[in-house]
Amino acid sequence: MLESLFTFLFKYPRLVFEQGSFVFGATGSMRLAVLVAAAVALYVVWTYSRLAGLPGRDRAMLLGCRVGLVLLLLFCLMRPELQNKVAVPQQNFVAVMLDDSKSMLVADQNGAPRADYIRSDIARVDSPLLTALNKRFQIRVFRFSSSADRLMNTGDLQFAGTSTRLGEALDRVRDEMSGLPVAGVVMVTDGGDNSQASLDEPIEALKASAMPVFTVGVGEESLTRDVQVTRAEVPRRVLKGSALVVDVVVTQTGYAGAKVPLIVEDQGRMVSTQDITLPANGESATVKVRFKAFEAGPRVYRFRIPLQANEEVQQNNGRDRLVEVVDRRENILYLEGEPRYEPKFVRLATNADDNLRVALLQRTAMATSSAPDKFYRIGLETEEELQDGFPATREELFKYRGIILGSVESSAFSPEQQRMLEDFVDIRGGGLIMLGGPRSFSEGGWGGTPLSNALPVVLERGSRNPTVPPVELIVKPTPAGASHSATQIADTAEATAAKWNDLPALTTVNNVVEVKPGATILLNGLPNRGSDQVVLAWQRYGRGKALALPVQDTWMWRMHVKMDVKDETHFTFWRRLARWLVDGVPDRVMVASRPEQLQKGEPLTITADVFDAEFKGVNDGRVTAHVTAPSGKVTDVPMEWTVEQEGEYAARFTPSEDGVHKIVVDGGSKSSVGKNSKDLTRGTAYFLVAPSEAEFFDAAMHAPVLRRIADDTGGRFFRASDTSKLVDAITYSGKGITVVEENELWDMPINLFLALGFMGAEWMFRRKRGLA
């Protein structure tokens, strides 16, 4: 309606004005005549303005009407016109790109799938849009999803593409059309792009090639009824028996406030279910999902919400995630500097876990001028382990994946051993925790040492006397600790919260109240007076993590009079804390694949970080990845040093089978290969090959993406419901082989209406004032 009114008043459609260049077409003699007429008109206006007997306001009104009329007449005498570059009929090409991906099967077009629009309005030979394009241009039709290819018969559209890569598709069409006079590219799609690649380069290439893209958005910008599991954040590798706390992001429209079950399945077997409340329409909610990884090996966990009534998209209610569950013993070194109960109960807690080994080095006598420190050793794998006390070399220390430092002063270590402790976290990537006691933290002189850099808490320099008497602390989790896996001391969130409220107090002699900017506090202690004290804090440092637990008697959670003899809280706390301490600690060979999940026929990047015994990168390795397919077929893939990072190797591999694939990478220096050297190490990883359902996630029409492509390339964005001006927009785009079209504006109806308006207004004003 508005467009028709605009065309009636201004003679031409809005598009002609937007694409045209405004000029005056009057000749030199005509311009001279206009100048003379303008001079005469100005003289008349001047004399008119000097009429006596009129109030100033009346004179201004009459003068304004007369000046407006004169200016309008002068404008028309100058012969205004629009010059447009118009595509020459049948001498230009237009590429028509049709989205052939699965997302076009989403039924949000009044209950019909989006593909119906393409089938009926474009793909048919007699469709109005294709017919109008064929009258003016040479048409080349492409279908696209992950890439684009020529479509000789529109009946070949299958809408089966499992991914959409708009940038790659545009590049392919640009290459195909290069060298031809192209008036424009028409892209019919919902705008979903799941390639994760930037559109900047394809858009710049289209601009450089003078190929405007006219996008046609198919589908609704927001779905009316849909539940989607948007994301599930799982670790790539966990220890068998670990209690996982996974963030699952749920988005919905049309079911706000509904209670639905969120189910976790391990390769078809239910391992967890919990009821959740769906968020407000169009919003996302993050749900903490708890379950245990009991089965070793590569496990495909599915996080899903059952299909709800009348959902428009059924395929986005679940997410599959691959997790490697490792069944091995993780070695932790516990060094205690004085006899006390804490190490005994830590070992009692961890001994019941088949996947943890805590080697305890208990100092029984301090060094004198004539004798070194004496130690009691327990939990050893060999008689030689720790026989000389705390390790004196990085190679020996770095065999452990975690270190627990009890109440032991910094002076018990040589300067080199103190640097080794920092390097254990920073370079080796291990986990280290310092426990409270009269010889730890600032009281043990750890302030200013290399290890103090790694610790998450701020220490004072120099040793100082411990607080006397010990301070009692009621331990409570912080908001971060309430959902952290290390502090889940029961199987559910509700039971965990109740248990924290019922635990007895602990004591500390270390006044630790300040943490570093990058640290996270998981547990706080509430004293009887004074400010809160830190009970458990951690931070990332280099490749590893460092924890501070400045209390001295967590064993009270086992032996306090109020604790039931069968209560497992202390055991649960230490098992989960110890498991998290060594979680993510790197091996000598660390293997990864990108992406973690893909489809057969898509390329995969395999990377391997190869370290020596001191965790320095090995750059002269002869490294090979052995990829085992589900059928048992093994493919050897040589890997090359990337040069970008010490010890990093990479290779490309394209899987041809669906299912879980195993990667085994042999690492070591070239001199060790073939000699059964102890330096020859091995790392493993897994990846999942399966048909992708990515097309059905965030499946609404992405109008902002389509507008950006159109605006940045000089095209226009249209909705599928209104493409009546599409052909004209391409015709007036000014691209390809064009001629200049001159459209005169002096005889626009709006000019006549304005002239009549000025004269009518003057006459009516005169009549009202009695001047007519």
C-alpha positions in Angstrom: 0.0 0.0 0.0 2.7 2.5 1.0 4.8 1.5 -2.0 1.9 2.1 -4.4 1.3 5.5 -2.9 4.9 6.4 -3.2 5.0 5.3 -6.9 1.8 7.4 -7.6 3.2 10.6 -6.0 6.8 10.3 -7.3 6.1 8.6 -10.6 8.7 5.9 -10.0 9.2 3.2 -7.4 11.3 3.9 -4.3 14.0 1.6 -5.7 14.6 3.9 -8.7 15.3 6.8 -6.3 17.6 4.7 -4.0 19.7 3.3 -6.9 19.7 6.4 -9.1 21.9 9.6 -9.3 20.1 12.9 -9.2 21.0 15.5 -11.9 19.5 18.5 -13.6 19.0 18.1 -17.4 18.5 21.7 -18.4 20.7 22.9 -21.3 23.0 25.9 -21.1 20.5 28.3 -22.7 17.8 26.9 -20.5 19.9 27.4 -17.4 20.4 31.0 -18.4 16.7 31.5 -18.9 16.1 30.0 -15.5 18.5 32.4 -13.9 16.7 35.3 -15.5 13.4 34.0 -14.4 14.8 33.5 -10.9 16.0 37.1 -10.8 12.6 38.4 -11.9 10.9 36.2 -9.4 13.2 37.4 -6.6 12.4 41.0 -7.6 8.7 40.3 -7.5 9.0 38.6 -4.1 11.1 41.6 -2.8 8.5 44.1 -3.9 5.7 41.9 -2.5 7.4 41.8 0.8 7.4 45.6 1.0 3.6 45.9 0.8 2.5 48.3 3.5 -0.4 47.8 5.9 0.2 44.1 6.6 1.3 42.7 10.0 4.7 41.0 10.0 3.2 37.5 10.6 0.7 37.9 7.7 3.5 39.2 5.4 5.7 36.2 6.4 2.9 33.7 5.6 2.1 35.2 2.2 5.8 35.5 1.4 6.4 31.9 2.4 3.7 30.6 0.0 5.0 32.7 -2.9 8.6 31.8 -2.3 7.7 28.1 -2.1 5.8 28.3 -5.4 8.7 30.1 -7.1 11.3 27.6 -6.0 9.1 24.7 -7.1 8.7 26.3 -10.6 12.4 26.9 -10.8 13.1 23.3 -9.8 10.8 22.0 -12.6 12.4 24.4 -15.2 15.8 22.9 -14.4 14.5 19.5 -15.6 15.5 17.3 -12.7 16.0 13.7 -13.5 17.3 10.4 -12.1 20.0 8.6 -14.0 20.0 4.8 -13.4 22.3 2.1 -14.6 19.9 -0.5 -15.9 20.9 -4.1 -16.8 20.5 -4.8 -20.5 17.9 -7.6 -20.9 19.3 -11.1 -21.7 23.0 -9.9 -21.6 23.6 -10.4 -17.9 23.7 -13.5 -15.7 22.1 -14.1 -12.3 23.1 -17.0 -10.0 20.2 -18.4 -8.0 21.4 -20.3 -4.9 18.8 -22.6 -3.3 19.4 -24.0 0.2 19.4 -27.8 0.0 20.1 -28.5 3.7 17.9 -30.3 6.3 16.9 -27.1 8.0 14.6 -26.4 5.1 12.4 -29.3 6.3 11.5 -27.3 9.5 7.7 -26.8 9.3 7.3 -23.2 10.5 5.6 -21.8 7.3 2.0 -22.1 8.6 2.6 -25.8 9.3 4.4 -26.4 6.0 8.1 -27.0 5.6 10.3 -24.2 4.3 11.2 -26.4 1.4 7.7 -26.0 0.0 8.4 -22.4 -0.7 11.4 -23.3 -2.9 9.5 -26.1 -4.6 6.4 -24.0 -5.4 7.7 -20.4 -5.8 11.2 -21.0 -7.3 12.0 -24.5 -8.3 9.0 -24.9 -10.7 9.8 -23.9 -14.3 6.6 -21.8 -14.4 7.1 -20.2 -11.0 6.4 -16.4 -11.1 9.8 -15.4 -9.7 11.9 -17.7 -12.0 9.8 -16.7 -15.0 10.4 -13.0 -14.3 14.1 -13.5 -13.8 14.3 -15.5 -17.1 12.7 -12.6 -19.0 15.5 -10.3 -18.1 18.6 -12.5 -17.3 20.5 -15.6 -18.1 19.9 -17.8 -15.1 22.3 -20.3 -13.5 20.8 -22.3 -10.6 22.9 -23.8 -7.8 22.1 -25.8 -4.7 24.1 -25.5 -1.6 24.6 -26.8 1.9 28.3 -27.4 2.9 29.3 -26.1 -0.5 27.6 -25.3 -3.8 27.2 -27.0 -7.2 25.3 -26.4 -10.4 21.7 -27.7 -10.4 20.6 -28.8 -13.8 17.2 -30.0 -12.7 15.4 -28.4 -9.8 13.7 -31.7 -9.2 17.0 -33.0 -7.9 16.7 -30.9 -4.7 16.7 -33.3 -1.7 17.0 -31.0 1.3 19.3 -33.6 2.9 22.5 -31.4 3.6 23.7 -32.0 7.1 25.5 -28.6 7.4 25.3 -25.2 5.9 28.5 -23.2 5.2 27.4 -19.9 3.7 30.9 -18.6 3.1 32.1 -21.6 1.2 28.9 -21.7 -0.9 29.3 -18.0 -1.8 33.0 -18.6 -2.7 32.1 -21.5 -4.9 29.4 -19.6 -6.8 31.7 -16.6 -7.2 34.3 -18.8 -8.8 31.8 -20.4 -11.1 30.4 -17.0 -12.2 33.8 -15.3 -12.6 34.4 -13.9 -16.1 30.7 -13.4 -16.8 28.6 -10.2 -16.7 26.8 -10.8 -13.4 24.0 -8.6 -12.4 23.5 -10.3 -9.0 23.3 -13.4 -6.9 20.0 -14.5 -5.4 20.5 -16.6 -2.2 17.3 -18.3 -0.9 18.0 -19.7 2.6 17.1 -19.5 6.2 20.5 -18.1 6.9 21.6 -20.8 9.3 25.4 -21.1 9.2 27.0 -23.9 11.3 30.5 -23.7 9.8 32.0 -21.5 12.6 33.9 -19.7 9.8 33.9 -15.9 9.4 31.9 -14.4 6.5 34.3 -11.5 6.2 36.6 -12.9 3.5 33.7 -14.2 1.2 31.9 -10.9 1.5 35.1 -8.9 0.6 35.7 -11.2 -2.4 32.1 -10.6 -3.6 32.5 -6.9 -3.2 35.8 -7.0 -5.2 34.1 -9.0 -7.9 31.1 -6.5 -8.0 28.6 -9.3 -7.3 25.8 -8.0 -5.2 23.9 -10.7 -3.2 20.1 -10.5 -2.9 19.1 -12.7 0.0 15.7 -14.2 0.4 15.0 -15.3 4.0 12.8 -18.4 4.3 11.2 -19.2 7.7 10.2 -17.4 10.8 12.7 -15.4 12.8 11.5 -17.1 16.0 9.9 -20.5 16.5 6.6 -20.6 18.4 7.0 -24.1 20.0 10.3 -25.7 20.5 12.6 -27.1 23.2 16.3 -27.3 22.5 19.3 -28.7 24.3 21.7 -26.0 23.2 24.9 -27.1 24.7 26.4 -29.8 27.0 29.9 -29.0 28.4 31.6 -32.2 29.3 35.3 -33.0 29.9 37.1 -35.0 27.1 38.6 -37.4 29.6 37.7 -38.4 33.2 38.8 -41.1 35.6 36.6 -44.1 36.0 34.1 -43.6 38.8 34.3 -39.8 38.7 31.2 -37.9 39.8 30.6 -35.4 37.0 28.8 -32.1 37.2 27.9 -31.1 33.7 26.5 -27.7 32.6 23.6 -28.3 30.1 22.1 -25.3 28.5 18.4 -25.5 27.6 16.5 -23.0 25.4 12.8 -23.0 24.7 9.9 -21.1 23.2 6.2 -21.9 24.0 6.7 -24.0 27.1 7.7 -21.4 29.7 7.5 -22.8 33.3 6.8 -26.4 32.2 8.5 -29.1 34.2 10.2 -31.7 32.0 12.7 -34.5 32.7 16.3 -34.1 31.6 17.7 -37.5 30.9 21.3 -38.7 30.6 22.0 -41.9 28.7 25.2 -43.8 28.3 24.9 -45.4 24.9 21.2 -46.0 25.3 21.3 -46.9 29.0 19.8 -44.3 31.4 22.3 -43.2 34.0 20.6 -40.0 35.4 17.3 -38.2 35.2 16.1 -35.0 36.9 13.2 -32.7 36.6 13.9 -29.2 35.4 11.7 -26.1 34.9 11.9 -24.5 31.5 13.0 -20.9 31.3 11.0 -17.9 29.9 10.3 -17.8 26.2 13.4 -17.2 24.1 15.7 -17.4 27.1 18.3 -20.0 28.1 18.9 -21.8 31.4 22.0 -23.6 32.5 21.2 -26.8 34.4 23.7 -28.7 36.6 23.5 -32.4 35.7 25.1 -34.9 38.1 26.0 -38.5 37.2 28.9 -40.9 37.6 31.1 -42.4 34.9 31.2 -46.1 35.8 32.1 -47.7 32.5 35.7 -47.4 31.2 36.5 -46.6 27.6 35.0 -44.2 25.1 31.4 -43.4 26.2 28.8 -41.5 24.2 26.6 -39.7 26.6 23.3 -38.3 25.3 21.6 -35.4 27.1 18.0 -35.2 26.1 14.5 -33.8 26.9 11.6 -35.9 25.7 9.6 -34.5 22.7 6.9 -32.1 23.8 3.5 -31.7 22.3 3.4 -29.7 19.0 7.1 -29.0 18.7 8.1 -27.5 15.4 11.6 -29.0 15.5 12.0 -32.5 16.8 15.6 -33.2 16.2 17.2 -30.6 18.6 16.0 -32.1 21.9 19.2 -34.0 22.5 23.0 -33.7 22.3 25.6 -36.5 22.1 28.9 -36.0 23.8 32.0 -38.3 23.7 33.9 -38.8 26.9 36.9 -41.0 27.4 36.6 -42.8 30.8 40.1 -43.8 31.8 40.6 -46.8 34.2 44.1 -46.3 35.6 45.8 -45.4 38.9 46.8 -41.7 39.3 49.9 -41.2 41.4 49.9 -38.5 44.1 52.9 -37.7 46.3 51.9 -36.6 49.8 54.8 -34.9 51.8 54.0 -34.4 55.5 56.5 -32.5 57.8 55.3 -33.6 61.2 53.4 -36.4 62.9 49.6 -35.7 62.9 46.3 -37.4 62.1 45.7 -35.7 58.7 47.8 -38.0 56.5 46.4 -41.1 58.0 42.8 -40.2 57.2 43.7 -38.8 53.8 45.2 -42.2 52.9 42.2 -44.0 54.4 39.9 -42.0 52.1 42.0 -42.5 49.0 42.9 -46.2 49.6 39.3 -47.2 49.0 39.6 -45.7 45.5 41.1 -48.1 43.0 42.1 -45.3 40.7 44.1 -43.3 43.2 47.5 -44.0 44.8 48.9 -41.7 47.4 52.5 -42.3 48.2 53.1 -40.8 51.7 56.5 -39.4 52.6 56.2 -38.7 56.4 59.1 -36.9 58.1 59.8 -38.5 61.4 62.9 -36.6 62.4 64.3 -33.2 61.3 67.8 -32.8 59.9 70.6 -32.0 62.2 74.2 -31.0 61.5 75.2 -34.6 61.5 72.2 -36.4 59.9 69.6 -35.6 57.2 65.8 -35.7 57.6 64.3 -39.1 58.4 61.1 -40.2 56.6 58.5 -42.9 56.9 57.4 -44.2 53.5 54.1 -45.9 52.7 52.0 -46.6 49.6 55.0 -47.2 47.4 55.1 -49.1 44.1 58.8 -50.1 44.4 61.3 -50.2 47.2 63.4 -47.6 45.5 60.6 -45.0 45.3 61.4 -42.0 47.4 64.2 -43.8 49.2 66.2 -40.6 49.3 63.3 -38.4 50.5 61.7 -35.8 48.4 62.7 -36.1 44.7 65.9 -34.3 43.7 65.3 -34.3 40.0 62.5 -33.1 37.8 62.3 -36.5 36.0 61.6 -38.2 39.3 59.1 -35.6 40.6 57.3 -35.3 37.3 56.3 -39.0 37.4 53.6 -37.9 39.8 50.4 -36.2 38.7 49.6 -34.5 42.0 51.4 -33.3 45.1 49.9 -32.7 48.5 52.1 -30.5 50.8 51.3 -30.9 54.4 52.7 -29.0 57.4 56.2 -28.7 56.0 58.4 -25.5 56.0 60.0 -24.1 52.9 63.5 -24.4 54.3 63.1 -28.2 54.2 63.6 -27.9 50.4 66.7 -26.8 48.5 66.3 -23.7 46.2 66.3 -26.1 43.2 63.5 -28.2 44.8 61.5 -25.1 45.4 61.8 -24.2 41.8 60.8 -27.8 40.9 57.6 -27.4 42.9 56.6 -24.3 40.9 57.6 -26.0 37.6 55.6 -29.1 38.6 52.5 -26.9 38.3 53.6 -24.5 35.6 55.5 -26.8 33.1 54.6 -30.3 34.0 50.9 -29.3 34.4 50.4 -31.1 37.6 48.0 -30.4 40.5 49.4 -29.2 43.8 47.6 -28.6 47.1 49.0 -27.0 50.2 47.3 -28.0 53.5 47.1 -25.9 56.6 49.5 -26.4 59.6 52.0 -24.5 61.7 54.7 -25.1 59.0 52.7 -24.2 55.9 51.7 -21.0 54.1 53.2 -17.8 55.6 53.9 -19.6 58.9 56.2 -22.0 57.1 58.1 -19.2 55.3 56.5 -19.9 51.9 56.0 -16.2 51.1 58.3 -15.0 48.4 59.4 -18.5 47.3 58.9 -19.7 43.7 55.9 -21.8 44.8 54.1 -18.8 46.2 53.7 -17.6 42.6 51.6 -20.7 41.8 49.5 -20.7 45.0 46.0 -19.0 44.7 46.4 -17.1 48.0 48.5 -14.1 49.0 51.3 -15.0 51.5 53.4 -12.7 53.6 57.2 -12.8 53.2 59.2 -14.5 56.0 58.0 -17.0 58.5 55.9 -15.9 61.4 54.4 -17.6 64.5 51.2 -19.4 64.0 48.0 -18.1 65.5 47.5 -19.3 69.0 45.1 -20.8 69.9 43.8 -22.3 66.6 40.7 -20.6 65.1 37.5 -22.6 64.7 35.8 -22.2 61.3 32.4 -23.2 60.2 32.9 -24.3 56.6 30.4 -23.2 53.9 30.6 -23.5 50.1 30.7 -20.3 48.1 28.3 -19.9 45.1 31.1 -21.3 42.9 31.7 -24.1 45.3 28.1 -25.1 45.6 28.2 -26.5 42.1 31.9 -27.6 41.8 32.6 -31.3 41.4 35.3 -31.2 44.1 32.9 -30.1 46.8 30.0 -32.3 46.0 30.0 -34.4 49.2 26.7 -36.1 48.4 24.9 -37.5 45.3 22.5 -34.6 44.8 22.6 -30.8 45.1 20.0 -30.8 47.9 21.8 -33.5 49.9 25.1 -31.7 49.4 23.7 -28.4 50.7 22.2 -30.1 53.7 25.4 -32.0 54.5 27.5 -28.8 54.4 25.1 -27.2 57.0 25.6 -30.2 59.3 29.4 -30.6 59.4 31.4 -29.9 62.5 33.8 -27.0 62.6 37.5 -27.3 61.6 40.5 -25.4 62.9 43.3 -23.4 61.3 46.5 -21.7 62.5 47.0 -20.0 59.1 45.3 -16.6 58.7 44.6 -16.8 54.9 42.0 -14.1 53.9 43.2 -12.8 50.5 43.2 -14.5 47.2 44.9 -13.5 43.9 42.8 -11.9 41.1 42.6 -15.0 39.0 41.7 -17.4 41.9 38.4 -18.9 42.8 37.2 -19.6 46.3 35.2 -22.8 46.7 34.9 -23.0 50.5 34.9 -20.2 53.1 35.3 -20.4 56.8 33.2 -18.4 59.2 35.0 -17.8 62.5 33.3 -16.7 65.7 34.6 -13.2 65.1 36.6 -11.4 62.5 36.4 -11.7 58.7 35.8 -14.9 56.7 38.8 -17.0 56.0 39.7 -19.0 52.9 39.2 -22.8 53.4 39.6 -24.0 49.7 40.7 -21.9 46.8 42.3 -22.7 43.5 43.8 -21.1 40.4 45.2 -22.1 37.0 48.9 -21.6 36.8 50.7 -22.4 33.5 49.6 -25.9 32.4 48.4 -27.0 35.8 46.5 -25.8 38.9 47.3 -25.0 42.5 45.0 -25.3 45.5 45.1 -24.0 49.0 43.4 -25.8 51.9 44.6 -23.9 55.0 42.8 -26.0 57.6 44.6 -28.7 59.6 42.0 -31.2 60.6 39.6 -32.3 57.9 39.8 -35.7 59.7 37.2 -34.2 62.2 34.6 -34.8 59.5 35.3 -38.5 60.2 36.0 -38.7 63.9 34.0 -35.8 65.5 31.5 -37.0 68.1 28.5 -35.7 66.0 29.6 -37.7 62.9 27.9 -41.1 62.5 30.3 -44.0 62.4 29.0 -44.9 59.0 29.2 -41.4 57.6 31.3 -41.3 54.4 31.5 -37.5 54.1 35.3 -37.2 54.8 36.0 -40.1 52.4 33.8 -38.6 49.7 35.4 -35.1 50.1 39.0 -36.4 49.8 38.3 -38.8 47.0 36.6 -36.1 44.9 39.2 -33.5 45.8 42.1 -35.9 44.9 40.4 -36.9 41.6 39.9 -33.2 40.7 43.5 -32.5 41.7 44.8 -34.8 39.0 42.0 -34.2 36.5 43.4 -32.8 33.2 47.0 -33.3 34.1 48.8 -33.9 30.8 50.6 -37.2 29.8 53.9 -37.3 28.1 52.0 -37.5 24.8 48.7 -35.6 24.7 46.5 -36.3 21.7 43.5 -34.2 20.6 41.3 -34.0 17.5 39.4 -31.1 16.1 36.5 -31.3 15.8 35.5 -33.8 18.5 32.5 -34.9 16.4 32.2 -34.9 12.6 30.6 -36.7 9.7 32.4 -39.2 7.5 34.1 -37.6 4.5 34.9 -34.4 6.5 38.6 -33.7 7.4 39.8 -34.0 10.9 42.9 -32.4 12.4 44.9 -34.6 14.8 47.3 -32.8 17.1 49.8 -34.3 19.6 51.9 -32.6 22.2 55.1 -34.7 22.8 57.2 -34.1 25.9 60.3 -35.6 27.3 60.7 -36.8 30.9 61.1 -33.1 32.1 58.1 -32.1 30.0 60.1 -30.1 27.5 58.7 -30.3 24.0 60.3 -32.9 21.7 60.8 -31.3 18.2 62.8 -34.1 16.5 60.3 -36.8 17.0 59.2 -39.4 14.5 55.6 -39.2 15.4 52.8 -41.4 13.9 49.1 -41.4 14.6 47.4 -44.9 14.3 43.7 -44.4 13.7 41.5 -47.4 14.3 38.0 -47.4 12.7 35.0 -49.2 14.3 35.5 -52.0 11.7 39.0 -52.6 13.1 40.8 -51.1 10.1 44.0 -49.3 11.2 45.4 -46.3 9.2 48.9 -44.9 9.9 49.0 -41.1 9.6 52.5 -39.5 9.8 52.6 -36.3 11.8 54.7 -33.2 11.3 56.1 -30.7 13.8 54.0 -27.5 13.5 57.0 -25.2 14.3 54.5 -22.9 16.0 54.8 -24.6 19.4 57.5 -26.7 21.1 56.6 -30.4 20.8 53.4 -29.9 18.8 52.7 -32.2 15.9 49.7 -32.2 13.5 48.2 -34.3 10.7 45.0 -34.4 8.7 42.7 -37.4 8.4 39.4 -38.0 6.7 37.3 -40.8 8.2 35.1 -43.1 6.0 33.1 -44.9 8.7 30.5 -43.9 11.3 31.2 -44.7 14.9 33.8 -44.1 17.6 37.4 -44.0 16.2 40.5 -44.5 18.4 43.8 -42.5 17.9 47.0 -43.9 19.2 50.1 -41.7 18.8 53.6 -43.0 19.4 56.0 -40.2 20.5 59.7 -39.9 21.2 62.9 -38.7 19.7 64.1 -40.2 16.4 67.0 -41.7 18.2 64.7 -43.7 20.5 62.5 -45.2 17.7 63.1 -48.9 17.2 65.2 -49.3 20.3 62.4 -50.0 22.9 63.7 -46.9 24.7 61.9 -45.8 27.9 61.6 -42.4 26.1 59.2 -43.9 23.6 55.8 -42.9 25.0 52.2 -43.3 23.8 49.0 -41.2 23.9 45.4 -42.0 23.0 42.3 -40.1 22.1 38.9 -40.8 20.5 36.6 -39.0 18.1 33.0 -39.7 17.0 31.8 -39.9 13.4 28.1 -39.6 13.0 25.4 -37.9 10.9 25.0 -34.3 12.1 21.8 -32.8 13.4 23.4 -29.4 13.5 20.9 -28.0 11.0 18.1 -28.3 13.5 19.8 -26.3 16.3 19.1 -22.5 16.4 16.8 -23.3 13.4 14.9 -20.0 13.2 15.5 -17.8 10.2 18.7 -15.7 10.7 17.6 -12.3 9.3 20.6 -10.3 10.7 23.1 -12.6 8.9 21.2 -12.3 5.6 20.9 -8.5 5.9 24.6 -8.3 6.5 25.5 -10.3 3.4 23.1 -8.2 1.3 24.0 -4.8 2.7 27.8 -5.4 2.6 27.8 -6.7 -1.0 25.4 -4.0 -2.4 22.4 -6.2 -2.6 19.1 -6.3 -0.7 17.3 -8.5 1.8 13.9 -9.8 1.1 11.5 -12.0 3.0 10.0 -15.0 1.2 6.5 -13.5 1.6 7.5 -10.4 -0.4 9.8 -10.8 -3.3 7.8 -8.7 -5.8 10.6 -6.1 -6.1 13.4 -8.6 -6.3 13.7 -8.6 -10.1 13.6 -4.8 -10.3 16.3 -4.6 -7.5 18.6 -6.7 -9.6 17.8 -4.8 -12.8 18.7 -1.5 -11.1 21.7 -2.8 -9.2 24.1 -1.2 -11.7 26.1 -4.4 -12.1 26.9 -6.3 -15.3 26.3 -4.9 -18.7 24.1 -1.8 -18.3 22.7 1.3 -20.1 22.0 4.6 -18.5 18.3 5.3 -18.1 17.1 8.9 -17.7 13.9 9.3 -15.6 12.5 12.9 -15.6 11.2 14.2 -12.4 9.7 17.6 -13.4 6.3 16.1 -14.1 5.9 14.1 -10.9 2.4 14.4 -9.5 3.8 15.5 -6.2 5.0 18.7 -8.0 1.5 19.5 -9.2 0.1 18.9 -5.7 2.7 21.1 -4.1 2.0 23.9 -6.6 -1.7 23.7 -6.0 -1.0 23.6 -2.3 1.1 26.8 -2.3 -1.5 28.7 -4.4 -4.5 27.3 -2.5 -2.9 28.2 0.9 -2.2 31.7 -0.3 -5.7 32.2 -1.6 -7.3 30.8 1.5 -5.1 33.0 3.7 -6.0 36.1 1.7 -9.7 35.3 1.9 -9.5 34.8 5.6 -7.7 38.1 6.1 -10.0 40.0 3.7 -7.3 40.6 1.1 -8.9 38.7 -1.8 
